[in-house]
Every structure is written in structure tokens, then in C-alpha cells.
Amino acid sequence: MGYLNNSVVTVDAILTTKGRELLARGDGSFRITQFALSDDEIDYTLYNPTHPSGSAFYGQAIENMPLLEAFPETTQNLRYKLVTLPRGTAKMPILSVGVTNIELKQGSSIAITPETLNYLGNNQVFETNGYTATVADVRVLSTFNGVGIQTEGAVALNQTQTLGTNVAKTVIGTSINLTATTVNTLFGSNTELNTTLQIVGRDSGARITVPLKIKKTNA
């Protein structure tokens, strides 16, 4: 979703497959209950407090920047979300998943349980609404799902099936389960497959991207 220009409040939106399905029912199933805002296209270094025309023009260059239109690539859209943090917050929340990279042999599994640091004090490191996890190429995994969040949207995402194409997939949970593919044809002449796993806190907006490597072990 994106604003079409700076002068008219017109919103351009692309519905997901699930969204089109709900809209087509015509029974009120299509309801927007949550949304997110981002400033992906903004370059804050253009803010100029020495502008000769005064303070009203400090942000002129930013205000005149072109805005992104909606596009469906989930790994490139809404990368820098706007978030509301408690008053007095001195540090930006950051995510920790306990590893700097993930390496799996064919058929092996791992459960990732993210923690959010610098958020809601030291007594709570898990976000109430969980985390979204997006793998850039879902073909490298035979299992990819989230557990711990049972909202309708989370359940729908976790049950989404792919058609074996090179596409991203997103799931929601407090813990993310991954199992490496056992399909040899994906490797071709290579001995490993490489992609990325991006995890985003649904409350804090904190995010982390972790390299994901699948090692070929099947003959």
C-alpha cells in the first residue's frame, strides 16, 4: 500500500491472494483490522536546518521526494516501519535470535525463538503479538511455520501452501520452526543453497535479517 503523490491523499493498495478471496465473498469477511506505516522512501539526511529561507523550509527537500507506489514484494516493502514506543524510551528495540547465521543439513530442523531487547523493560523480552518471519526463497524449506499466535491472520499465514516456485513466504508466531528441504534437484551442481530469513517484531517494529544456508547431504 502506498500514497500516490504528496498533494492528494489517495491510497493505492494491492490485495494478497487471501484478501482477494475474502473481498470476493461479498459477505463482510474482508475487514482491515490492522495496518502498518513506513518511511522507506525518506532520506532524513536531506533535512537542512541551515536553509536560508528559515525553519519552514528545513524539511522542504524531504517533503518533495517522490513516494513509493504499492508493490507486492514482501521482502522489499515496509522495511522501515513507523512504531509507537513508550514515552521516555532511550534506546531503539533490537531483536536477538541467538545466532548470526543459520546453517542446516538437508532434512534437519531448528526452532528460532526471537527476543526483543530494550523494549518494555527488562522483565519482558517476548512481544505480545509475536513476530513475523519471512524466508526469501521458501523452496529451501520443507517445513516453515510459526507457533504461539492463534489469531485468524496468523493461522491463515501459517497454513499457506506454496507451489514450488521461488517466492518468499511469511509466517507469524512467538517461535518459528524450520526444516531444510530434502529435494536434491534444487541444488543442481551446487553443494549448498543460500537465502535469508527476516524476523520483525509485530509490536516494536524491530527487525533482524539472518543468512540461511542449506547444505546438501543426500546422495
KOLZA-900171 format. One record per residue (C-alpha): residue in one letter; z, x, y. Coordinates in nm, 4 decimals, padded with zeros to 6 digits, m for minus. Example, Ala and Ser with C-alpha at 12.3 -4.5 7.8 and 13.67 -1.06 7.14 Angstrom:
BEGIN
NODE rest        Z        X        Y
NODE    A  00.7800  01.2300 m00.4500
NODE    S  00.7140  01.3670 m00.1060
//
This chain:
BEGIN
NODE rest        Z        X        Y
NODE    M  00.0000  00.0000  00.0000
NODE    G m00.0758  00.1294  00.3484
NODE    Y m00.1273  00.0324  00.7115
NODE    L m00.4965  00.0256  00.8050
NODE    N m00.4517  00.1584  01.1584
NODE    N m00.1988  00.2286  01.4321
NODE    S m00.2725 m00.0647  01.6604
NODE    V m00.2782 m00.3671  01.4283
NODE    V m00.0051 m00.4431  01.1765
NODE    T m00.2421 m00.5040  00.8850
NODE    V m00.1357 m00.4031  00.5371
NODE    D m00.3801 m00.3052  00.2619
NODE    A m00.2372 m00.3373 m00.0901
NODE    I m00.3677 m00.2562 m00.4377
NODE    L m00.2086 m00.4541 m00.7181
NODE    T m00.1247 m00.2967 m01.0514
NODE    T m00.2577 m00.4478 m01.3727
NODE    K  00.0747 m00.6260 m01.4180
NODE    G  00.0651 m00.7506 m01.0596
NODE    R m00.2839 m00.8970 m01.1043
NODE    E m00.1714 m01.0647 m01.4241
NODE    L  00.1256 m01.2304 m01.2501
NODE    L m00.0865 m01.3336 m00.9499
NODE    A m00.3495 m01.4890 m01.1772
NODE    R m00.0893 m01.7156 m01.3378
NODE    G m00.0540 m01.9083 m01.0131
NODE    D  00.2937 m02.0256 m01.1110
NODE    G  00.5021 m01.8237 m00.8667
NODE    S  00.5527 m01.5352 m01.1092
NODE    F  00.4135 m01.2927 m00.8524
NODE    R  00.7080 m01.2177 m00.6236
NODE    I  00.7663 m00.8993 m00.4255
NODE    T  01.1375 m00.8258 m00.4663
NODE    Q  01.1412 m00.4560 m00.3745
NODE    F  00.9266 m00.2192 m00.1714
NODE    A  00.9336  00.1386 m00.0501
NODE    L  00.8144  00.3112  00.2658
NODE    S  00.6984  00.6699  00.3038
NODE    D  00.5750  00.9093  00.5696
NODE    D  00.3372  01.1128  00.3539
NODE    E  00.0767  01.1473  00.6280
NODE    I  00.3134  01.2559  00.9069
NODE    D  00.3262  01.6175  01.0269
NODE    Y  00.6550  01.6451  01.2175
NODE    T  00.5697  01.9935  01.3433
NODE    L  00.3412  01.8175  01.5930
NODE    Y  00.6462  01.6785  01.7790
NODE    N  00.6315  01.8542  02.1168
NODE    P  00.9485  01.8487  02.3301
NODE    T  00.7724  02.0694  02.5887
NODE    H  00.4920  01.8222  02.6590
NODE    P  00.4074  01.8489  03.0324
NODE    S  00.3929  01.4687  03.0730
NODE    G  00.7563  01.4143  02.9762
NODE    S  00.9645  01.2729  02.6906
NODE    A  00.7476  00.9628  02.6451
NODE    F  00.4712  01.1918  02.5159
NODE    Y  00.6731  01.4190  02.2855
NODE    G  00.5508  01.2308  01.9776
NODE    Q  00.2049  01.1384  02.1023
NODE    A  00.0207  01.3649  01.8561
NODE    I  00.2131  01.2145  01.5646
NODE    E  00.1507  00.8568  01.6787
NODE    N m00.2234  00.9265  01.6988
NODE    M m00.2517  01.0649  01.3467
NODE    P m00.4687  00.8670  01.1018
NODE    L m00.2777  00.6690  00.8398
NODE    L m00.3498  00.6660  00.4679
NODE    E m00.5100  00.3623  00.3114
NODE    A m00.3833  00.2315 m00.0192
NODE    F m00.4939  00.4188 m00.3303
NODE    P m00.3779  00.3771 m00.6911
NODE    E m00.2929  00.7369 m00.7904
NODE    T  00.0824  00.7151 m00.8504
NODE    T  00.1382  01.0910 m00.8587
NODE    Q m00.0051  01.1332 m00.5068
NODE    N  00.1122  00.8144 m00.3370
NODE    L  00.4567  00.7651 m00.1781
NODE    R  00.5584  01.1245 m00.2409
NODE    Y  00.7933  01.1371  00.0598
NODE    K  00.9840  00.8109  00.0679
NODE    L  01.1997  00.6983  00.3558
NODE    V  01.5567  00.6392  00.2452
NODE    T  01.8772  00.4998  00.3937
NODE    L  02.1742  00.7276  00.3351
NODE    P  02.5429  00.6664  00.4131
NODE    R  02.6474  00.7412  00.7719
NODE    G  02.7761  01.0934  00.8053
NODE    T  02.5581  01.2349  00.5279
NODE    A  02.5306  01.6071  00.5941
NODE    K  02.3069  01.7106  00.3029
NODE    M  01.9950  01.5608  00.1503
NODE    P  02.0400  01.4411 m00.2086
NODE    I  01.8773  01.6582 m00.4738
NODE    L  01.8059  01.5951 m00.8403
NODE    S  01.9143  01.8120 m01.1302
NODE    V  01.7764  01.7685 m01.4830
NODE    G  01.9422  02.0756 m01.6322
NODE    V  01.6166  02.2653 m01.6854
NODE    T  01.3475  02.4250 m01.4695
NODE    N  01.0712  02.3508 m01.7210
NODE    I  01.0273  02.1572 m02.0448
NODE    E  00.8632  02.3111 m02.3490
NODE    L  00.8193  02.1047 m02.6651
NODE    K  00.6628  02.1782 m03.0003
NODE    Q  00.4379  01.9098 m03.1478
NODE    G  00.6463  01.6152 m03.2677
NODE    S  00.9732  01.7395 m03.1156
NODE    S  01.1791  01.5286 m02.8755
NODE    I  01.4064  01.5648 m02.5766
NODE    A  01.6189  01.3264 m02.3684
NODE    I  01.6368  01.4001 m01.9948
NODE    T  01.9402  01.2644 m01.8074
NODE    P  01.8996  01.3284 m01.4332
NODE    E  02.1937  01.3764 m01.1982
NODE    T  02.1866  01.3238 m00.8215
NODE    L  02.3839  01.5787 m00.6213
NODE    N  02.5039  01.5415 m00.2602
NODE    Y  02.4984  01.1629 m00.2961
NODE    L  02.7864  00.9110 m00.2749
NODE    G  03.0487  01.1835 m00.3018
NODE    N  03.1386  01.3964 m00.5998
NODE    N  03.2564  01.1101 m00.8206
NODE    Q  02.9125  00.9579 m00.8849
NODE    V  02.6088  01.1567 m00.9928
NODE    F  02.4118  00.8751 m01.1602
NODE    E  02.2228  00.6284 m00.9420
NODE    T  02.2893  00.2586 m00.9960
NODE    N  01.9220  00.1650 m01.0159
NODE    G  01.8313  00.4677 m01.2255
NODE    Y  01.5279  00.6909 m01.1945
NODE    T  01.1522  00.6624 m01.2200
NODE    A  00.9816  00.9270 m01.4304
NODE    T  00.6073  00.9877 m01.4153
NODE    V  00.4156  01.2085 m01.6562
NODE    A  00.0806  01.3159 m01.5129
NODE    D m00.1025  01.3014 m01.8481
NODE    V  00.0583  01.0592 m02.0926
NODE    R m00.1686  01.1711 m02.3790
NODE    V  00.0527  01.4745 m02.4402
NODE    L  00.3406  01.2492 m02.5466
NODE    S  00.3672  01.0126 m02.8418
NODE    T  00.6887  00.8619 m02.7002
NODE    F  00.7713  00.8226 m02.3328
NODE    N  01.0284  00.5645 m02.2271
NODE    G  01.3351  00.5096 m02.0163
NODE    V  01.6672  00.3613 m02.1263
NODE    G  01.9688  00.2277 m01.9399
NODE    I  01.7994 m00.0057 m01.6876
NODE    Q  01.7203 m00.3569 m01.8090
NODE    T  01.5618 m00.5216 m01.5047
NODE    E  01.2378 m00.7113 m01.5616
NODE    G  01.0320 m00.4463 m01.3830
NODE    A  01.1889 m00.1600 m01.5764
NODE    V  01.1386 m00.3303 m01.9123
NODE    A  00.7744 m00.4094 m01.8271
NODE    L  00.7011 m00.0461 m01.7345
NODE    N  00.8739  00.0931 m02.0417
NODE    Q  00.6685 m00.1336 m02.2684
NODE    T  00.3313 m00.0474 m02.1101
NODE    Q  00.0821  00.0912 m02.3622
NODE    T m00.1957  00.3369 m02.2811
NODE    L m00.5465  00.3606 m02.4246
NODE    G m00.5522  00.7328 m02.4930
NODE    T m00.7053  00.8224 m02.1579
NODE    N m00.5981  01.0978 m01.9199
NODE    V m00.3778  00.8887 m01.6933
NODE    A m00.0271  00.9019 m01.5524
NODE    K  00.2469  00.6757 m01.6818
NODE    T  00.5731  00.5783 m01.5139
NODE    V  00.8948  00.4568 m01.6774
NODE    I  01.2392  00.3654 m01.5443
NODE    G  01.5825  00.4459 m01.6799
NODE    T  01.9044  00.6419 m01.6430
NODE    S  01.7799  00.8607 m01.9278
NODE    I  01.4194  00.9485 m02.0152
NODE    N  01.3023  01.0084 m02.3741
NODE    L  01.0009  01.2273 m02.4514
NODE    T  00.8369  01.3112 m02.7840
NODE    A  00.5448  01.5542 m02.7972
NODE    T  00.2150  01.4395 m02.9445
NODE    T  00.1154  01.5335 m03.2989
NODE    V m00.2567  01.4848 m03.2281
NODE    N m00.4459  01.8126 m03.2668
NODE    T m00.7744  01.7015 m03.1101
NODE    L m00.6220  01.7112 m02.7606
NODE    F m00.5746  02.0876 m02.7858
NODE    G m00.9339  02.1811 m02.8633
NODE    S m00.9346  02.5603 m02.8784
NODE    N m00.6087  02.5850 m02.6797
NODE    T m00.2638  02.6501 m02.8238
NODE    E m00.0783  02.4519 m02.5588
NODE    L m00.1103  02.1552 m02.3238
NODE    N  00.0283  02.1596 m01.9713
NODE    T  00.1160  01.8769 m01.7355
NODE    T  00.4064  01.7752 m01.5083
NODE    L  00.6995  01.5350 m01.5155
NODE    Q  00.8112  01.3952 m01.1803
NODE    I  01.1505  01.2217 m01.1537
NODE    V  01.2606  01.0211 m00.8485
NODE    G  01.5993  00.8661 m00.7731
NODE    R  01.5466  00.4957 m00.7048
NODE    D  01.8443  00.4776 m00.4658
NODE    S  01.8464  00.8188 m00.2999
NODE    G  01.4741  00.8971 m00.2921
NODE    A  01.5490  01.2488 m00.4171
NODE    R  01.2802  01.3901 m00.6439
NODE    I  01.2011  01.6809 m00.8686
NODE    T  00.8825  01.7904 m01.0468
NODE    V  00.9199  01.9822 m01.3722
NODE    P  00.6374  02.1600 m01.5612
NODE    L  00.5874  02.0142 m01.9097
NODE    K  00.4326  02.2251 m02.1873
NODE    I  00.3403  02.1097 m02.5402
NODE    K  00.2971  02.3889 m02.7970
NODE    K  00.0544  02.3417 m03.0862
NODE    T  00.2250  02.3904 m03.4242
NODE    N  00.0230  02.1707 m03.6608
NODE    A m00.2458  02.3470 m03.8594
//
